[in-house]
Amino acid sequence: MAKTHTLQAKLALMNFLEFGVWGAYLISLGNYLFRIGLETQIGWFYTVQGIVSLFMPAIIGILADRWIQAQKMLSLCHILAGCFMAAAGIYCLTSSQVEFGPLFTLYTLSVAFFMPTIGLANSVAFNALSRAGLDTIKHFPPIRVFGTIGFICSMLFVNFTQFQTNAWQLITSATLSFVLAIYALTMPACPVKKGQKKSSISETFGLNAFKLFKQKRMAIFFIFSMLLGVSLQITNSYGNTFITSFENIAEFADTWGAHNANALISLSQVSETLCILLIPFCLKRFGIKGVMLISMFAWVLRFGFFGIGDTGSGLWLLIVSCIVYGVAFDFFNVSGGLYVDKVTTPDMRSSAQGLFMMMTNGIGATVGTLCAQAVVNHYVFSQTTPEAQHAGWVTSWLIFAAYALIVGVLFMLIFHDDKKEAAPSPQLEREVIDNVNSGADGMVNE
């Protein structure tokens, strides 16, 4: 029993560090980019995460399956990700004028090696639990929660050190990567599958799942998943920059919220963790269509409350927006994953999950971030006074809210489902929640 608890504690710390690496910069990077004059390029730094996620996890996963043990690959990826992130941080700290090209290149290389580590960390944990004779469905979720806690702790650390306003957030992320690179080597060895029959390229990358588009209902579902995925990275990209901008307005210059954007936004991750518990009940009660609609209209409130809130008397609106985020994010990502797993055949479920993630966190989030960048650049960063920029922020958030509302209304009119067919079993709920969470945190998220 003592060995079991020790193993769980080790895996919990691994997850804590894994998502701590991400939380150090994901929410606050836009704030720093704004301060160094790269505000019009913020969207590209968040877009590239979706782009590399389309192929890097698959490539690294193949290497880990066939040639390099997963715990060693996890260590190697974090060494490379940490080196490139540290180089980005050092470049920013030592340059009199930070240029987009060098910073974006180093950042992209770091992210390219970090994104696959989310899946690798899961593989290492599943292997360790299985070797210890433990039920992954029962024992992994409590371990995975420490990933979200690590993300939140990193956010709060860079907030209260005020690293959220400078390049030390990148150094913080790199430091955690190096720590995890060493720590990963203490994990139980994972097997490789050198002797297995080679799969076709389409099977390896999950392209067979595109056959699902031949089914009208699934085609509609995936298209709307992509349309809703547009919303996923908008507040990650611009939420911190928006809230911090209140310090430039005299009325709000001394308010707590204006100087602690990361701490305020961390409520979103807390809400996200808690809202997962509501999903099984809501799926059985409302079906996938009802739950997805709840998510879509929650995005309307998420953006709308940002638009009408402030860090003064309107702080409560920003707080409600952060609480609503849990419903907006989880009810879409987790419930969507459950639905895909329920209505597809066993031989295609993994590929279908990959397609769902590609449509949402890949294509949808990429398109959404670029569109959001165009909107914010036009209405906010083209303005020359803090008051005019604030008015631009209000307009931008309301545009995003209107978009989410239109998508929700169209989904309500076009998509039809069978509540009984879409209701998953309790075991399946746990399995898919684990799988979806592995790729959806703050991207997604958390």
C-alpha positions in Angstrom: 0.0 0.0 0.0 2.9 2.4 0.8 4.5 1.7 -2.5 1.2 2.4 -4.2 0.8 5.8 -2.5 4.5 6.6 -3.3 3.9 5.9 -7.0 0.8 8.0 -7.1 2.6 10.9 -5.4 5.4 10.6 -8.0 3.0 10.7 -10.9 1.1 13.6 -9.3 4.3 15.6 -9.1 5.1 14.7 -12.7 1.7 16.1 -13.8 2.2 19.1 -11.5 5.4 20.0 -13.3 4.1 19.1 -16.8 1.4 21.7 -16.7 3.4 24.1 -14.6 5.6 24.5 -17.6 2.6 25.6 -19.6 1.0 27.8 -17.0 4.1 29.9 -16.6 3.5 31.7 -19.9 0.3 30.6 -21.7 -2.0 33.2 -20.1 0.5 36.0 -19.6 2.6 35.9 -22.8 0.3 38.3 -24.6 0.8 40.9 -21.8 4.6 40.8 -22.3 4.3 40.9 -26.1 2.1 44.0 -25.7 4.7 45.7 -23.5 7.6 45.1 -26.0 5.7 46.5 -29.0 4.6 43.1 -30.5 0.9 43.5 -29.7 -0.2 43.1 -33.3 1.6 39.7 -33.5 0.1 38.2 -30.3 -2.2 36.0 -32.2 0.7 34.2 -34.1 2.2 33.0 -30.8 -1.0 31.3 -29.8 -1.8 30.1 -33.4 1.4 28.2 -33.7 0.4 26.0 -30.8 -2.5 24.7 -32.8 -0.4 24.3 -35.9 2.4 22.2 -34.3 -0.3 20.1 -32.6 -1.5 18.9 -35.9 1.6 16.8 -36.5 4.2 16.9 -33.7 2.3 14.7 -31.2 1.8 12.1 -33.8 5.5 12.1 -34.9 6.8 12.0 -31.3 4.2 9.4 -30.4 5.4 7.1 -33.2 9.0 7.4 -32.0 8.0 6.7 -28.4 5.9 3.6 -29.5 8.6 2.0 -31.6 12.1 3.1 -30.7 12.5 5.3 -27.6 10.9 4.6 -24.2 8.2 7.1 -23.4 9.8 8.3 -20.2 13.1 9.0 -22.0 11.3 10.7 -24.9 9.4 12.8 -22.3 12.8 13.8 -20.8 14.3 14.5 -24.2 11.4 16.7 -25.4 11.5 18.7 -22.2 15.3 19.3 -22.6 14.7 20.6 -26.1 11.6 22.6 -25.2 13.4 24.1 -22.2 16.5 25.0 -24.2 14.6 26.8 -26.8 12.4 28.5 -24.2 15.4 29.5 -22.2 17.1 30.9 -25.4 13.9 32.9 -26.1 14.0 34.3 -22.6 17.7 35.2 -22.7 17.2 36.8 -26.1 14.5 39.0 -24.7 16.3 39.9 -21.5 19.6 40.8 -23.3 18.2 42.6 -26.4 17.6 46.3 -26.5 14.9 45.8 -29.1 13.1 42.4 -29.3 12.3 41.5 -32.9 9.4 39.2 -33.9 11.4 36.8 -36.1 14.0 35.5 -33.6 11.6 35.4 -30.7 8.9 33.7 -32.7 11.3 31.1 -34.1 12.7 30.1 -30.7 9.2 30.1 -29.1 7.8 27.9 -31.9 10.6 25.4 -31.6 10.0 25.2 -27.9 6.3 24.7 -28.3 6.8 22.1 -31.0 8.6 19.9 -28.5 6.4 20.8 -25.5 3.0 19.9 -27.0 3.8 16.2 -27.5 4.8 15.9 -23.8 1.2 16.2 -22.7 0.4 12.8 -24.3 3.7 11.3 -23.3 3.1 12.2 -19.7 -0.2 10.4 -19.8 1.5 7.3 -21.4 4.1 7.2 -18.7 1.4 7.5 -16.0 -0.8 4.8 -17.5 2.2 2.4 -17.9 3.3 3.0 -14.3 -0.2 2.4 -12.9 -0.7 -0.7 -15.0 2.6 -2.2 -13.9 1.7 -1.6 -10.3 -1.6 -3.5 -10.9 -3.7 -0.3 -10.4 -6.9 0.6 -12.3 -6.1 3.6 -14.5 -9.7 4.6 -14.7 -9.9 4.8 -10.9 -6.5 6.1 -10.0 -5.5 8.4 -12.9 -8.1 11.2 -12.5 -6.9 12.2 -9.0 -3.3 12.2 -10.3 -4.3 14.3 -13.3 -5.9 17.0 -11.1 -2.5 17.9 -9.9 -1.7 19.0 -13.5 -4.4 21.7 -13.2 -3.1 22.6 -9.8 0.4 23.0 -11.3 -0.9 25.2 -14.0 -2.7 27.4 -11.5 0.4 27.6 -9.2 2.6 28.7 -12.1 0.0 31.4 -13.1 0.0 32.7 -9.5 3.8 32.6 -9.3 4.3 34.7 -12.4 1.5 37.0 -11.2 2.8 37.8 -7.8 6.4 38.0 -8.9 5.1 40.3 -11.8 6.9 38.0 -14.2 3.7 38.2 -16.2 4.9 41.5 -17.5 8.4 40.5 -18.6 10.5 37.7 -20.1 11.2 36.0 -16.8 8.0 34.0 -17.4 9.8 32.2 -20.2 12.8 31.5 -18.0 10.4 30.1 -15.3 8.9 27.8 -17.9 12.3 26.6 -19.1 13.5 26.0 -15.5 10.4 23.8 -14.9 11.1 21.9 -18.1 14.6 21.1 -17.1 13.4 19.9 -13.7 10.9 17.6 -15.3 13.4 16.4 -17.8 15.5 15.0 -15.0 12.5 13.8 -12.9 11.0 11.9 -15.9 14.0 9.6 -15.9 13.0 8.3 -12.5 9.7 7.0 -13.8 9.1 3.3 -14.5 10.4 2.2 -17.9 7.8 2.1 -20.7 7.8 -0.7 -23.4 8.5 -0.1 -27.1 6.8 -2.0 -29.8 9.5 -2.7 -32.3 8.1 -6.0 -33.6 4.6 -4.7 -34.3 3.2 -4.7 -37.8 3.7 -1.3 -39.5 0.5 0.7 -40.0 -0.3 2.7 -43.1 0.3 6.5 -43.0 -3.4 7.1 -42.9 -3.8 4.7 -39.9 -0.8 6.2 -38.1 -2.1 9.7 -38.3 -5.7 8.9 -37.8 -6.8 10.0 -41.2 -9.3 7.1 -41.5 -11.6 9.0 -39.2 -12.4 11.4 -42.1 -14.7 8.7 -43.3 -17.1 9.9 -40.6 -17.8 13.0 -42.7 -19.9 10.7 -45.0 -22.5 10.6 -42.1 -24.5 13.8 -42.2 -25.0 14.1 -38.5 -21.3 13.5 -37.7 -20.3 16.0 -40.5 -22.5 18.6 -39.0 -21.2 17.9 -35.5 -17.5 18.2 -36.6 -18.1 21.4 -38.5 -19.8 23.0 -35.5 -17.0 21.7 -33.3 -14.6 23.6 -35.5 -16.8 26.7 -35.4 -16.9 26.6 -31.6 -13.2 25.8 -31.5 -12.7 29.3 -32.8 -13.5 30.6 -29.3 -11.0 28.4 -27.4 -7.8 30.5 -27.5 -9.2 34.0 -27.6 -9.2 34.7 -23.9 -5.9 32.9 -23.5 -4.4 35.2 -26.1 -5.9 38.5 -25.0 -7.5 38.1 -21.6 -4.4 39.1 -19.5 -3.6 42.0 -21.8 -7.1 43.3 -21.6 -7.4 43.1 -17.8 -3.9 44.7 -17.4 -4.9 47.5 -19.7 -7.1 49.0 -17.0 -3.9 50.2 -15.2 -3.5 52.8 -17.9 -6.9 54.3 -17.1 -6.8 56.7 -14.2 -10.1 55.5 -12.7 -8.8 51.9 -12.5 -5.1 52.4 -12.2 -4.8 51.4 -8.5 -7.4 48.5 -8.6 -6.2 45.0 -7.5 -7.5 43.4 -10.7 -5.5 45.6 -13.0 -2.2 44.5 -11.4 -3.2 40.8 -10.9 -4.6 39.6 -14.1 -3.2 36.1 -13.9 -4.6 35.6 -10.4 -8.0 36.7 -11.6 -7.9 34.5 -14.7 -6.8 31.5 -12.6 -10.4 31.3 -11.4 -11.2 30.0 -14.9 -9.0 27.0 -14.3 -10.5 26.4 -10.9 -13.9 26.5 -12.4 -12.9 24.2 -15.2 -11.8 21.5 -12.7 -15.1 21.7 -10.8 -17.4 21.8 -13.8 -16.2 18.4 -15.0 -18.2 16.9 -12.2 -21.4 18.3 -13.7 -21.0 16.7 -17.2 -22.3 13.2 -16.5 -25.5 14.5 -15.0 -26.1 17.1 -17.7 -25.4 14.6 -20.6 -28.0 12.2 -19.2 -30.5 15.1 -18.6 -30.1 17.2 -21.7 -28.2 15.0 -24.3 -25.2 16.1 -26.3 -27.2 18.8 -28.1 -28.3 20.4 -24.9 -24.9 20.3 -23.3 -23.2 21.7 -26.4 -25.8 24.5 -26.5 -25.0 25.3 -22.8 -21.4 25.5 -23.8 -22.0 27.8 -26.7 -24.2 30.2 -24.7 -21.6 30.1 -21.9 -19.1 31.4 -24.4 -21.5 34.2 -25.1 -21.5 35.1 -21.4 -17.7 34.6 -21.2 -17.0 37.2 -23.8 -20.0 39.4 -23.0 -19.0 39.8 -19.3 -15.5 40.7 -20.4 -17.0 43.3 -22.6 -19.0 45.1 -19.9 -16.8 44.4 -16.9 -13.9 46.3 -15.4 -11.5 46.0 -12.5 -13.4 48.5 -10.4 -17.1 48.2 -9.5 -17.5 45.8 -12.5 -14.9 43.3 -11.1 -17.7 40.9 -10.3 -18.5 40.7 -14.0 -15.0 39.6 -14.7 -15.2 37.1 -11.9 -18.5 35.6 -13.3 -16.9 35.4 -16.7 -14.1 33.3 -15.3 -16.5 31.1 -13.5 -18.6 30.7 -16.6 -15.4 29.6 -18.5 -15.5 26.3 -16.8 -18.9 25.5 -18.3 -17.9 26.9 -21.7 -14.7 24.9 -22.0 -15.6 21.6 -20.3 -19.1 21.2 -21.7 -17.6 21.5 -25.2 -14.3 19.7 -25.0 -15.1 16.9 -22.6 -18.7 16.3 -23.7 -17.8 16.5 -27.3 -15.2 13.8 -26.8 -17.7 11.6 -24.9 -20.1 11.9 -27.8 -17.6 11.1 -30.4 -16.5 8.0 -28.5 -20.1 6.9 -28.0 -21.2 7.0 -31.6 -18.1 5.6 -33.3 -17.0 2.0 -33.6 -14.2 0.6 -31.4 -11.7 0.4 -34.4 -12.1 4.1 -35.1 -12.5 5.6 -31.7 -8.9 6.8 -31.2 -8.8 8.2 -34.7 -12.2 9.9 -34.2 -10.9 11.5 -31.0 -7.9 12.8 -32.9 -10.2 14.2 -35.6 -12.3 16.0 -32.9 -9.1 17.5 -31.4 -7.9 18.5 -34.8 -11.1 20.2 -35.7 -11.4 22.0 -32.4 -7.9 22.7 -30.9 -6.2 22.5 -34.3 -8.1 24.1 -37.2 -10.8 25.9 -35.1 -8.5 27.4 -32.5 -5.9 28.4 -35.2 -8.5 30.2 -37.4 -10.1 31.7 -34.3 -6.9 33.2 -33.0 -5.9 34.7 -36.3 -9.4 36.2 -36.7 -9.3 37.5 -33.1 -5.9 39.1 -33.8 -7.4 40.9 -36.8 -10.3 42.2 -34.7 -8.2 43.3 -31.8 -5.5 44.9 -34.0 -8.3 46.9 -35.8 -10.3 48.0 -32.8 -7.7 48.1 -30.0 -4.1 48.4 -31.0 -4.8 50.9 -33.8 -5.9 53.4 -31.1 -3.6 55.8 -29.5 -5.2 56.6 -26.1 -6.0 54.2 -23.2 -9.7 55.3 -23.3 -10.0 54.6 -27.1 -8.3 51.3 -26.6 -10.7 50.3 -23.9 -13.6 51.2 -26.1 -12.0 48.9 -28.7 -11.7 46.1 -26.2 -15.4 46.4 -25.5 -16.3 46.3 -29.2 -14.0 43.3 -29.7 -15.4 41.2 -26.8 -19.0 41.9 -27.9 -18.1 40.9 -31.5 -16.7 37.6 -30.1 -19.9 37.2 -28.0 -22.1 37.8 -31.1 -20.1 35.2 -33.0 -20.7 32.6 -30.3 -24.4 33.5 -30.2 -24.8 33.0 -33.9 -23.0 29.6 -33.8 -25.2 28.5 -30.9 -28.4 29.5 -32.7 -27.4 27.8 -35.9 -26.4 24.6 -34.0 -29.8 24.6 -32.2 -31.6 24.8 -35.6 -29.4 22.4 -37.6 -28.0 19.6 -35.4 -30.3 16.8 -34.2 -29.3 14.0 -31.8 -30.8 11.0 -29.9 -30.4 11.6 -26.2 -30.5 7.9 -25.4 -27.9 7.1 -28.0 -25.6 9.9 -26.8 -25.7 9.0 -23.1 -22.4 7.3 -22.2 -21.7 4.6 -19.6 -20.0 5.7 -16.4 -16.8 3.8 -17.3 -16.7 5.5 -20.8 -17.3 8.9 -19.1 -14.1 8.4 -17.1 -12.1 7.1 -20.0 -12.9 9.9 -22.3 -12.6 12.7 -19.7 -9.1 11.5 -19.1 -8.3 11.4 -22.8 -9.8 14.7 -23.7 -8.2 16.4 -20.7 -4.8 15.3 -21.8 -5.0 17.6 -24.8 -7.4 20.2 -23.9 -6.1 22.1 -20.9 -6.1 26.0 -21.3 -5.6 25.0 -25.2 -7.0 24.1 -24.5 -6.5 24.9 -21.4 -6.2 24.2 -18.4 
